[in-house]
């Protein structure tokens, strides 16, 4: 067993937590502390009641998540927010959250791992946030329909459904980019045009992104927000298990998005 402080120092260094830009409500790092030694780890995409209970049922006292407790911003301790906090305190369950630092990690990150799952080799960065690239891009020569089939297999296996904006039947993907989660936005579409990307693979995006993509000649493959963000927390939990000889489990609670 090992202390949460030691695990936190290890993860903060591994993920460059302190130096990484992120949204204010991400609050990367330890979000719930415990005074007990850590004897088991669980990983989940979201800090929600079903994930917290799943971690406790698995015998873990540390939960690693991609989306922490505070995505709704400043709010009173009432309703679901209160119940989540109560669950964790009563169960003496620690919480460590990592958002963009985990998305962007070169070996444990959602974007790098999704590229690997799809048989793609990153050659550069994409989806810049502040001074840091969160996603990845690369070159290939594969029918876009075949790439969509690969994404569909991945999405189905991980609680998602693959969708795609329209593209010609004989389209070939020669330059692709990946931005997991809510990766389709005005910024990523603009960057795709600037970098001559013909196929953008994301978790999800607003309806209008499919309309705009069609009119600028960009294929967007939507692989599912949840599905594309299962990869990083699994890899992080496995890495932590290897480093500290801790058992770990994945708590799968798909959102359908």
C-alpha positions in Angstrom: 0.0 0.0 0.0 1.0 3.6 -0.6 -0.1 7.0 0.5 -2.3 9.2 -1.7 0.3 12.0 -1.4 2.9 9.7 -3.0 0.5 8.7 -5.8 -0.5 12.3 -6.3 3.2 13.4 -6.7 3.7 10.5 -9.2 0.6 11.3 -11.3 1.2 15.1 -11.2 4.7 14.5 -12.6 3.7 11.9 -15.1 0.8 14.1 -16.5 2.5 17.5 -16.0 -0.6 18.5 -14.1 0.7 21.8 -12.6 2.0 23.2 -15.9 -0.9 22.2 -18.1 -3.5 24.7 -19.3 -7.1 23.6 -18.8 -10.7 24.8 -18.2 -11.2 26.3 -14.8 -13.7 23.7 -13.7 -11.4 20.8 -14.5 -9.5 21.2 -11.2 -6.9 18.6 -12.2 -5.3 16.5 -9.4 -6.6 15.3 -6.1 -10.2 16.5 -5.7 -11.1 14.4 -2.6 -8.4 13.5 -0.1 -8.3 10.5 2.3 -6.1 9.8 5.3 -5.8 6.1 4.6 -3.2 4.2 2.6 -4.3 3.4 -1.0 -5.0 -0.3 -1.5 -6.9 -0.4 -4.7 -7.6 1.8 -7.8 -10.7 2.2 -9.9 -10.9 4.1 -13.2 -14.0 5.8 -14.7 -14.7 8.5 -17.3 -17.0 10.5 -15.0 -17.3 11.2 -11.2 -20.9 10.2 -10.9 -22.9 8.2 -8.4 -22.8 4.9 -10.3 -19.0 5.2 -10.9 -18.4 6.0 -7.2 -20.5 3.1 -6.1 -18.8 0.8 -8.6 -15.4 1.8 -7.2 -16.5 1.1 -3.7 -18.0 -2.3 -4.7 -14.7 -3.2 -6.4 -12.9 -2.6 -3.1 -11.0 0.5 -4.4 -10.3 3.5 -2.3 -8.9 5.7 -5.1 -11.0 6.6 -8.2 -9.3 8.0 -11.3 -11.6 10.0 -13.6 -11.4 12.2 -16.7 -14.3 14.4 -15.6 -14.3 15.4 -11.9 -16.9 16.7 -9.5 -17.0 20.3 -10.6 -18.0 20.5 -14.3 -21.2 22.2 -13.3 -19.2 25.0 -11.7 -19.8 26.6 -8.4 -22.9 25.1 -6.9 -24.5 24.3 -3.5 -24.1 20.9 -1.9 -27.6 19.8 -2.8 -29.1 17.0 -5.0 -26.8 14.8 -7.0 -23.7 16.9 -6.2 -24.3 16.4 -2.5 -24.9 12.7 -2.9 -21.7 12.2 -4.8 -19.7 14.0 -2.1 -21.4 12.0 0.7 -20.8 8.7 -1.1 -17.1 9.4 -1.3 -16.7 10.7 2.2 -18.7 7.8 3.7 -16.7 5.3 1.7 -13.4 7.0 2.4 -12.8 7.1 -1.4 -10.2 9.4 -2.8 -10.7 11.1 -6.2 -8.0 12.1 -8.7 -9.1 13.9 -11.9 -7.2 14.6 -15.1 -8.8 16.3 -18.1 -6.6 17.9 -20.8 -3.3 16.6 -19.3 -4.6 13.1 -19.9 -6.1 13.9 -23.3 -2.7 15.1 -24.5 -0.3 12.6 -22.9 1.9 11.1 -25.7 1.5 7.4 -24.5 -1.4 7.3 -22.1 -3.6 10.0 -23.6 -7.0 9.5 -25.2 -5.9 10.9 -28.6 -2.7 8.9 -29.0 -4.4 5.7 -27.8 -7.4 6.2 -30.2 -5.0 6.7 -33.1 -3.3 3.4 -32.1 -6.7 1.6 -31.8 -7.5 2.7 -35.4 -4.2 1.7 -36.9 -3.1 5.3 -37.4 0.4 6.7 -36.6 0.5 10.3 -35.3 3.1 12.6 -36.9 2.1 15.9 -35.3 -0.2 17.8 -33.0 -3.7 19.1 -33.4 -6.5 21.0 -31.5 -4.3 23.6 -29.8 -5.5 24.8 -26.4 -3.4 27.8 -25.2 0.1 26.8 -26.1 -0.4 23.0 -26.1 -1.7 20.6 -28.7 -4.3 18.3 -27.2 -5.0 16.1 -30.3 -2.9 14.4 -33.0 -2.7 14.4 -36.7 -1.0 12.3 -39.4 -0.9 11.1 -43.0 -2.3 7.9 -44.5 -3.8 6.5 -47.7 -7.0 4.6 -46.7 -10.6 4.7 -47.9 -12.6 6.9 -45.6 -15.3 4.3 -45.5 -12.8 1.7 -44.2 -11.7 4.2 -41.5 -15.3 4.7 -40.5 -15.7 0.9 -40.2 -12.7 0.8 -37.8 -14.2 3.6 -35.8 -17.5 1.8 -35.7 -15.9 -1.4 -34.3 -14.1 0.7 -31.6 -17.2 2.7 -30.7 -19.5 -0.4 -30.4 -17.0 -2.1 -28.1 -16.8 1.0 -25.8 -20.4 2.0 -25.4 -20.7 4.4 -28.4 -22.2 4.7 -31.9 -20.1 5.9 -34.8 -21.6 8.5 -37.1 -20.1 10.4 -40.0 -20.9 13.5 -41.9 -21.4 13.0 -45.6 -18.4 12.1 -47.9 -18.2 10.7 -51.4 -18.3 7.0 -51.7 -14.8 6.8 -53.1 -13.2 9.3 -50.7 -9.7 8.6 -49.5 -8.3 9.8 -46.2 -4.8 11.2 -46.8 -4.5 13.6 -43.9 -6.4 12.9 -40.7 -6.7 14.5 -37.2 -8.1 13.3 -33.9 -9.6 15.3 -31.1 -11.4 13.1 -28.6 -14.4 14.1 -26.4 -16.2 17.2 -27.7 -13.7 17.6 -30.4 -15.7 19.2 -33.2 -15.8 23.0 -32.8 -15.3 26.2 -34.7 -11.7 26.1 -33.7 -11.0 22.5 -34.7 -12.8 22.9 -38.1 -10.8 26.0 -38.8 -7.5 24.3 -37.8 -8.4 21.3 -40.0 -8.8 23.6 -43.0 -5.5 25.3 -42.2 -3.7 22.0 -42.0 -5.4 20.5 -45.0 -7.0 17.7 -43.0 -9.6 15.8 -45.0 -10.9 13.5 -42.2 -11.5 14.6 -38.6 -12.2 12.0 -35.9 -13.8 13.3 -32.7 -16.0 12.1 -29.9 -18.9 14.5 -30.6 -19.8 18.0 -31.7 -22.7 20.3 -32.3 -25.1 19.6 -35.2 -23.9 22.6 -37.2 -20.3 21.1 -37.4 -21.7 18.3 -39.7 -23.3 21.0 -41.9 -20.2 23.1 -42.1 -17.9 20.1 -42.6 -19.9 19.0 -45.7 -19.6 22.4 -47.3 -15.9 22.7 -46.7 -15.2 19.2 -48.0 -14.2 17.7 -44.6 -15.4 14.3 -43.4 -16.1 14.2 -39.7 -16.4 10.9 -37.9 -18.1 11.1 -34.5 -17.0 8.1 -32.4 -18.8 9.0 -29.2 -17.7 11.3 -26.4 -17.7 8.6 -23.7 -16.2 5.9 -25.9 -13.2 8.0 -26.9 -12.4 8.9 -23.3 -12.4 5.4 -21.9 -8.9 4.8 -23.1 -6.9 7.3 -21.1 -8.3 6.4 -17.6 -7.8 2.7 -18.3 -4.2 3.3 -19.3 -3.5 5.6 -16.4 -4.9 3.0 -13.9 -2.8 0.3 -15.5 0.3 2.5 -15.3 -0.4 3.2 -11.6 -0.9 -0.5 -10.9 2.4 -1.3 -12.5 4.2 1.4 -10.6 2.8 0.7 -7.1 1.6 -3.0 -7.4 -2.0 -2.0 -6.8 -5.1 -3.9 -8.2 -7.3 -1.9 -10.5 -10.6 -2.1 -12.3 -12.6 -0.1 -14.8 -16.1 1.1 -13.9 -18.0 1.2 -17.2 -20.9 3.6 -17.1 -21.7 4.7 -20.7 -23.7 7.9 -21.3 -24.8 7.0 -24.8 -23.2 10.2 -26.1 
